[in-house]
Amino acid sequence: MVRERGRSHYQLSNIKRKKEENYQLSTVNCQLSTIDCQLSTGFCT
């Protein structure tokens, strides 16, 4: 019983960490696309 509970907690923390990593990645992607947008508008004007 205890082992099962520990495993599910481990999986939960893994999922949580993956969500945080995904969030950081999407934040970086957002910043990159913003920079791309600024660059392209800079070239346009």
N, CA, C and O atoms as CSV, one atom per row, in Angstrom:
chain,resi,resn,atom,element,x,y,z
A,1,MET,N,N,0.822,-1.215,0.000
A,1,MET,CA,C,0.000,0.000,0.000
A,1,MET,C,C,0.854,1.262,0.000
A,1,MET,O,O,0.647,2.177,-0.797
A,2,VAL,N,N,1.804,1.282,0.904
A,2,VAL,CA,C,2.641,2.480,1.018
A,2,VAL,C,C,3.432,2.693,-0.267
A,2,VAL,O,O,3.614,3.820,-0.726
A,3,ARG,N,N,3.898,1.580,-0.837
A,3,ARG,CA,C,4.697,1.688,-2.059
A,3,ARG,C,C,3.864,2.268,-3.199
A,3,ARG,O,O,4.336,3.111,-3.961
A,4,GLU,N,N,2.612,1.801,-3.304
A,4,GLU,CA,C,1.723,2.312,-4.349
A,4,GLU,C,C,1.489,3.809,-4.185
A,4,GLU,O,O,1.525,4.565,-5.155
A,5,ARG,N,N,1.252,4.221,-2.953
A,5,ARG,CA,C,0.990,5.637,-2.689
A,5,ARG,C,C,2.204,6.469,-3.076
A,5,ARG,O,O,2.072,7.542,-3.664
A,6,GLY,N,N,3.385,5.965,-2.740
A,6,GLY,CA,C,4.607,6.683,-3.087
A,6,GLY,C,C,4.767,6.809,-4.587
A,6,GLY,O,O,5.211,7.840,-5.093
A,7,ARG,N,N,4.397,5.744,-5.300
A,7,ARG,CA,C,4.545,5.775,-6.753
A,7,ARG,C,C,3.623,6.808,-7.380
A,7,ARG,O,O,4.033,7.559,-8.265
A,8,SER,N,N,2.370,6.845,-6.917
A,8,SER,CA,C,1.424,7.803,-7.488
A,8,SER,C,C,1.857,9.233,-7.174
A,8,SER,O,O,1.689,10.130,-8.000
A,9,HIS,N,N,2.410,9.443,-5.986
A,9,HIS,CA,C,2.903,10.774,-5.640
A,9,HIS,C,C,4.069,11.137,-6.546
A,9,HIS,O,O,4.189,12.281,-6.986
A,10,TYR,N,N,4.928,10.159,-6.823
A,10,TYR,CA,C,6.076,10.393,-7.705
A,10,TYR,C,C,5.596,10.768,-9.101
A,10,TYR,O,O,6.131,11.684,-9.725
A,11,GLN,N,N,4.574,10.045,-9.591
A,11,GLN,CA,C,4.038,10.349,-10.916
A,11,GLN,C,C,3.420,11.742,-10.948
A,11,GLN,O,O,3.569,12.475,-11.926
A,12,LEU,N,N,2.723,12.101,-9.868
A,12,LEU,CA,C,2.109,13.427,-9.805
A,12,LEU,C,C,3.164,14.517,-9.868
A,12,LEU,O,O,3.003,15.505,-10.585
A,13,SER,N,N,4.250,14.337,-9.113
A,13,SER,CA,C,5.292,15.362,-9.118
A,13,SER,C,C,5.979,15.407,-10.477
A,13,SER,O,O,6.425,16.470,-10.910
A,14,ASN,N,N,6.067,14.263,-11.155
A,14,ASN,CA,C,6.639,14.240,-12.498
A,14,ASN,C,C,5.774,15.035,-13.462
A,14,ASN,O,O,6.277,15.827,-14.259
A,15,ILE,N,N,4.462,14.813,-13.379
A,15,ILE,CA,C,3.519,15.535,-14.240
A,15,ILE,C,C,3.615,17.035,-13.971
A,15,ILE,O,O,3.611,17.850,-14.893
A,16,LYS,N,N,3.702,17.375,-12.690
A,16,LYS,CA,C,3.805,18.784,-12.309
A,16,LYS,C,C,5.062,19.395,-12.917
A,16,LYS,O,O,5.027,20.504,-13.450
A,17,ARG,N,N,6.178,18.662,-12.832
A,17,ARG,CA,C,7.436,19.183,-13.351
A,17,ARG,C,C,7.369,19.334,-14.866
A,17,ARG,O,O,7.881,20.308,-15.419
A,18,LYS,N,N,6.736,18.370,-15.540
A,18,LYS,CA,C,6.616,18.462,-16.993
A,18,LYS,C,C,5.784,19.671,-17.384
A,18,LYS,O,O,6.093,20.358,-18.358
A,19,LYS,N,N,4.720,19.932,-16.620
A,19,LYS,CA,C,3.889,21.105,-16.906
A,19,LYS,C,C,4.707,22.380,-16.755
A,19,LYS,O,O,4.591,23.298,-17.567
A,20,GLU,N,N,5.533,22.435,-15.716
A,20,GLU,CA,C,6.355,23.622,-15.501
A,20,GLU,C,C,7.356,23.787,-16.636
A,20,GLU,O,O,7.586,24.900,-17.109
A,21,GLU,N,N,7.959,22.664,-17.079
A,21,GLU,CA,C,8.909,22.740,-18.189
A,21,GLU,C,C,8.205,23.200,-19.454
A,21,GLU,O,O,8.734,24.029,-20.195
A,22,ASN,N,N,7.007,22.664,-19.707
A,22,ASN,CA,C,6.240,23.073,-20.877
A,22,ASN,C,C,5.907,24.557,-20.813
A,22,ASN,O,O,5.963,25.259,-21.823
A,23,TYR,N,N,5.561,25.027,-19.623
A,23,TYR,CA,C,5.226,26.436,-19.443
A,23,TYR,C,C,6.437,27.309,-19.758
A,23,TYR,O,O,6.316,28.330,-20.435
A,24,GLN,N,N,7.613,26.898,-19.256
A,24,GLN,CA,C,8.829,27.661,-19.521
A,24,GLN,C,C,9.139,27.658,-21.010
A,24,GLN,O,O,9.520,28.686,-21.569
A,25,LEU,N,N,8.974,26.498,-21.657
A,25,LEU,CA,C,9.233,26.407,-23.089
A,25,LEU,C,C,8.298,27.315,-23.869
A,25,LEU,O,O,8.737,28.026,-24.773
A,26,SER,N,N,7.016,27.301,-23.532
A,26,SER,CA,C,6.063,28.131,-24.261
A,26,SER,C,C,6.330,29.608,-24.007
A,26,SER,O,O,6.099,30.441,-24.883
A,27,THR,N,N,6.814,29.937,-22.812
A,27,THR,CA,C,7.166,31.326,-22.523
A,27,THR,C,C,8.328,31.759,-23.400
A,27,THR,O,O,8.319,32.857,-23.957
A,28,VAL,N,N,9.328,30.897,-23.521
A,28,VAL,CA,C,10.478,31.198,-24.375
A,28,VAL,C,C,10.031,31.321,-25.822
A,28,VAL,O,O,10.453,32.238,-26.528
A,29,ASN,N,N,9.173,30.399,-26.273
A,29,ASN,CA,C,8.666,30.454,-27.638
A,29,ASN,C,C,7.911,31.751,-27.877
A,29,ASN,O,O,8.025,32.361,-28.941
A,30,CYS,N,N,7.144,32.165,-26.886
A,30,CYS,CA,C,6.386,33.406,-27.005
A,30,CYS,C,C,7.338,34.589,-27.157
A,30,CYS,O,O,7.121,35.460,-28.000
A,31,GLN,N,N,8.388,34.621,-26.344
A,31,GLN,CA,C,9.363,35.705,-26.422
A,31,GLN,C,C,10.059,35.696,-27.775
A,31,GLN,O,O,10.284,36.749,-28.371
A,32,LEU,N,N,10.400,34.500,-28.259
A,32,LEU,CA,C,11.068,34.396,-29.553
A,32,LEU,C,C,10.168,34.908,-30.666
A,32,LEU,O,O,10.621,35.655,-31.533
A,33,SER,N,N,8.896,34.514,-30.652
A,33,SER,CA,C,7.988,34.960,-31.707
A,33,SER,C,C,7.747,36.461,-31.608
A,33,SER,O,O,7.542,37.123,-32.626
A,34,THR,N,N,7.770,37.001,-30.403
A,34,THR,CA,C,7.633,38.451,-30.239
A,34,THR,C,C,8.821,39.155,-30.869
A,34,THR,O,O,8.664,40.167,-31.553
A,35,ILE,N,N,10.014,38.611,-30.634
A,35,ILE,CA,C,11.225,39.182,-31.233
A,35,ILE,C,C,11.144,39.080,-32.752
A,35,ILE,O,O,11.484,40.029,-33.459
A,36,ASP,N,N,10.688,37.916,-33.261
A,36,ASP,CA,C,10.514,37.737,-34.702
A,36,ASP,C,C,9.562,38.791,-35.251
A,36,ASP,O,O,9.809,39.390,-36.298
A,37,CYS,N,N,8.479,39.002,-34.530
A,37,CYS,CA,C,7.473,39.968,-34.961
A,37,CYS,C,C,8.077,41.369,-35.018
A,37,CYS,O,O,7.864,42.103,-35.983
A,38,GLN,N,N,8.825,41.733,-33.990
A,38,GLN,CA,C,9.456,43.052,-33.950
A,38,GLN,C,C,10.460,43.196,-35.088
A,38,GLN,O,O,10.553,44.251,-35.716
A,39,LEU,N,N,11.210,42.126,-35.348
A,39,LEU,CA,C,12.193,42.173,-36.429
A,39,LEU,C,C,11.504,42.364,-37.772
A,39,LEU,O,O,11.928,43.189,-38.582
A,40,SER,N,N,10.431,41.592,-38.010
A,40,SER,CA,C,9.763,41.672,-39.306
A,40,SER,C,C,9.085,43.025,-39.486
A,40,SER,O,O,9.092,43.569,-40.590
A,41,THR,N,N,8.500,43.579,-38.426
A,41,THR,CA,C,7.882,44.898,-38.558
A,41,THR,C,C,8.972,45.947,-38.739
A,41,THR,O,O,8.772,46.948,-39.427
A,42,GLY,N,N,10.119,45.715,-38.122
A,42,GLY,CA,C,11.241,46.631,-38.294
A,42,GLY,C,C,11.710,46.646,-39.737
A,42,GLY,O,O,12.057,47.695,-40.281
A,43,PHE,N,N,11.715,45.467,-40.352
A,43,PHE,CA,C,12.132,45.396,-41.747
A,43,PHE,C,C,11.074,46.003,-42.654
A,43,PHE,O,O,11.386,46.586,-43.692
A,44,CYS,N,N,9.811,45.857,-42.244
A,44,CYS,CA,C,8.716,46.354,-43.076
A,44,CYS,C,C,8.709,47.883,-43.108
A,44,CYS,O,O,8.442,48.476,-44.153
A,45,THR,N,N,8.996,48.518,-41.988
A,45,THR,CA,C,8.879,49.975,-41.928
A,45,THR,C,C,10.119,50.685,-42.367
A,45,THR,O,O,10.159,51.915,-42.367
